[in-house]
Amino acid sequence: MGLEETTLNLIELIYDAAIDPKLWNMFLDRFTAAIRGTQSAIMVLDQERPSCNVGVTFGMNPEALRVYGEHFWKIDEWSKRGQVIARSGLVGDGRMLCTEEELLRSEFYNDYLRKFDQRHEIFGVIEQKGPSTAVVTVLRPQRSQVFDNSSIEVVQHLMPHLQRAVQLHRRNIALETEARTATSTLEHLYIGLIRLDRDARVLAMNRAAERIVAQRDGLTVTRAGLEAARAEETRQLRALISGASLGRQGITFGAGGAIPISRPSFKRPLSVVVSPAPAGGFQFPGVQGGAILFVTDTEAAIESDEEILKRLFGLTATEARIAGLLVQGRDLNGVCEELSIRRTTARSHLRHVFEKLGVRRQGELISLLLRTVGAVRVIQPPQ
């Protein structure tokens, strides 16, 4: 394989790695071989805090990495001098940074490079941003010759693509973080959210929706898509979903709507609101519209976190327990039975709750709690 073809293959691999970071190791492997090196790394140096983060490596001795990260990066002659002249896109070799005589006299060479059989370096500054510098570096052992101009040219050809890959990688990380944050937020809601395509096929659900659908009491998911227990309600629901999907594309004015979904258990109907799914601008052909369903089970118990009630409103443990039971739909008799207390005791605690929350009636109390802690669930991290 010629050098030009090798370079093109490396460029392709760079963009693959920008999407799948696990491929950076494969890139370093082939990149190092292409310029006849033996060891390589992509690292980030930070002058402000000072630190060195070695992100990806190939062929590096684990012990060399450990002691470099603990101490030797601080006295690395190449790194120290390189950060002074660093600019994004700069490519060169170790001789650009310090003379042979200076390197051979240095502690870095005598205590580190010689020990781990490293001698010649070629580098490229992928990005220099403030005090932070991202660098790719390739090394050759003591017995080898210095890197020639052809090796430097390979790095120069790859550098714009490495820079673009870093930008894409950063953007992908931001999008993934945003998606994880959004997903985590949805999991805290008591309201069920279901994302569907225009044919009512389910694309995603939060946990609240999964619990509602799992009951098979009003809504079910089939191969044909989301269905109601009654055929007529399925037809109406599908029409709302289709309308919301088309409305997102500006084809119709009747986008979405609301419908009660009957339940075979004869519990109160599920409340379903259909809305167009958010969309960006241009979409390729074949990307269909979609809709979001907001599903509420009005008979589902709401679990109010007692610790949050205590912290928000200064309630005692008993007062928080009583407030939580009232939000779940218990009356005062049910509270007394649950807590094994007398009615007069429950009334005394309830009076203190009223005072602390600034309400006068039980209905006001429940309304306030539903607006503050009743809409979201606190999910404890795994132990």
BELPE-V920941 format. One record per backbone hydrogen bond with DSSP energy under -1.0 kcal/mol. CO is the residue of the C=O (numbers start at 1). NH is the residue of the N-H. E is the energy in kcal/mol with one decimal. If there is no record, write none. Layout:
CO,NH,E / CO,NH,E
//
This chain:
2,6,-2.4 / 3,7,-2.5 / 4,8,-2.1 / 5,9,-2.3 / 6,10,-2.2 / 7,11,-2.3 / 8,12,-2.2 / 9,13,-2.1 / 10,14,-2.1 / 11,15,-1.7 / 12,16,-1.7 / 13,17,-2.4 / 14,18,-1.5 / 16,20,-2.7 / 20,23,-2.4 / 21,24,-1.8 / 23,27,-2.3 / 24,28,-2.7 / 25,29,-2.1 / 26,30,-2.3 / 27,31,-3.1 / 28,32,-2.7 / 29,33,-1.8 / 30,34,-2.1 / 31,35,-1.3 / 32,37,-3.2 / 33,36,-1.4 / 39,139,-3.2 / 40,58,-2.5 / 41,137,-2.6 / 42,55,-1.8 / 42,56,-1.5 / 43,135,-3.0 / 44,53,-3.0 / 45,133,-2.8 / 46,51,-1.8 / 51,46,-2.5 / 53,44,-2.4 / 56,42,-2.6 / 58,40,-2.3 / 61,65,-2.3 / 62,66,-2.2 / 63,67,-2.5 / 64,68,-2.0 / 65,69,-2.5 / 66,70,-1.8 / 67,71,-2.3 / 67,72,-1.7 / 68,73,-2.2 / 71,74,-2.0 / 76,80,-3.1 / 77,81,-2.0 / 78,82,-2.2 / 79,83,-2.2 / 81,85,-1.1 / 87,90,-2.2 / 90,125,-3.1 / 92,123,-3.0 / 93,96,-1.6 / 94,97,-1.1 / 94,98,-1.9 / 99,103,-2.4 / 100,104,-2.7 / 101,105,-1.4 / 103,106,-1.2 / 106,110,-2.1 / 107,111,-2.7 / 108,112,-1.1 / 108,113,-2.0 / 109,114,-2.6 / 112,116,-2.1 / 113,118,-2.8 / 114,117,-1.2 / 120,140,-2.1 / 121,94,-2.2 / 122,138,-2.6 / 123,92,-2.0 / 124,136,-2.4 / 125,89,-3.3 / 127,134,-3.2 / 129,132,-2.1 / 131,47,-2.3 / 132,129,-3.0 / 133,45,-3.0 / 134,126,-1.6 / 134,127,-1.6 / 135,43,-2.6 / 136,124,-2.1 / 137,41,-2.2 / 138,122,-2.1 / 139,38,-2.8 / 139,39,-1.4 / 140,119,-2.7 / 140,120,-1.5 / 141,144,-1.3 / 148,152,-1.6 / 149,153,-2.4 / 150,154,-1.6 / 151,155,-1.9 / 152,156,-2.3 / 153,157,-2.3 / 154,158,-1.9 / 155,159,-1.8 / 158,162,-2.3 / 159,163,-2.5 / 160,164,-2.0 / 161,165,-2.4 / 162,166,-2.0 / 163,167,-1.7 / 164,168,-2.5 / 165,169,-3.0 / 166,170,-2.6 / 167,171,-2.1 / 168,172,-2.7 / 169,173,-2.5 / 170,174,-2.1 / 171,175,-2.4 / 172,176,-2.8 / 173,177,-2.6 / 174,178,-2.4 / 175,179,-2.5 / 176,180,-2.7 / 177,181,-2.4 / 178,182,-2.5 / 179,183,-2.8 / 180,184,-2.7 / 181,185,-2.3 / 182,186,-2.3 / 183,187,-1.7 / 185,188,-1.3 / 186,189,-1.4 / 188,377,-3.9 / 192,295,-3.2 / 193,206,-1.8 / 194,293,-2.8 / 195,203,-3.6 / 195,204,-1.5 / 196,291,-2.2 / 197,200,-2.0 / 200,226,-2.9 / 201,197,-2.1 / 204,195,-3.0 / 206,210,-2.2 / 207,211,-2.4 / 208,212,-1.8 / 209,213,-2.8 / 210,214,-2.3 / 213,216,-1.6 / 218,229,-1.3 / 220,227,-2.9 / 222,225,-1.5 / 225,222,-2.2 / 227,220,-2.4 / 230,234,-2.1 / 231,235,-2.2 / 232,236,-2.2 / 233,237,-2.7 / 234,238,-2.8 / 235,239,-2.0 / 236,240,-1.9 / 237,241,-2.3 / 238,242,-2.7 / 239,243,-2.5 / 240,244,-2.5 / 241,245,-2.2 / 242,246,-2.4 / 243,247,-2.4 / 244,248,-1.6 / 246,251,-2.2 / 247,250,-1.6 / 253,255,-1.6 / 257,274,-3.7 / 259,272,-1.8 / 261,270,-2.3 / 263,266,-2.4 / 270,261,-2.7 / 271,296,-2.5 / 272,259,-2.8 / 273,294,-2.7 / 274,257,-2.0 / 275,292,-3.0 / 284,287,-1.8 / 289,198,-1.0 / 290,277,-1.8 / 291,196,-2.8 / 292,275,-2.5 / 293,194,-2.1 / 294,273,-2.1 / 295,192,-3.2 / 296,271,-2.3 / 297,300,-1.7 / 305,309,-1.9 / 306,310,-2.3 / 307,311,-2.0 / 308,312,-3.1 / 309,313,-2.1 / 310,314,-1.4 / 316,320,-2.7 / 317,321,-2.0 / 318,322,-2.5 / 319,323,-2.6 / 320,324,-2.4 / 321,325,-2.1 / 322,326,-2.1 / 323,327,-2.0 / 324,328,-1.5 / 325,330,-2.2 / 326,329,-1.4 / 331,335,-2.1 / 332,336,-2.3 / 333,337,-2.2 / 334,338,-2.4 / 335,339,-2.5 / 336,340,-1.1 / 336,341,-1.6 / 342,346,-2.3 / 343,347,-2.6 / 344,348,-2.0 / 345,349,-2.3 / 346,350,-2.6 / 347,351,-2.3 / 348,352,-1.6 / 349,353,-2.0 / 350,354,-2.5 / 351,355,-2.1 / 352,356,-2.3 / 353,357,-2.1 / 354,358,-1.2 / 354,359,-1.9 / 361,365,-2.0 / 362,366,-2.5 / 363,367,-2.3 / 364,368,-2.5 / 365,369,-2.4 / 366,370,-2.5 / 367,371,-1.7 / 368,372,-1.4 / 369,373,-2.3 / 369,374,-1.6 / 375,190,-1.7
//
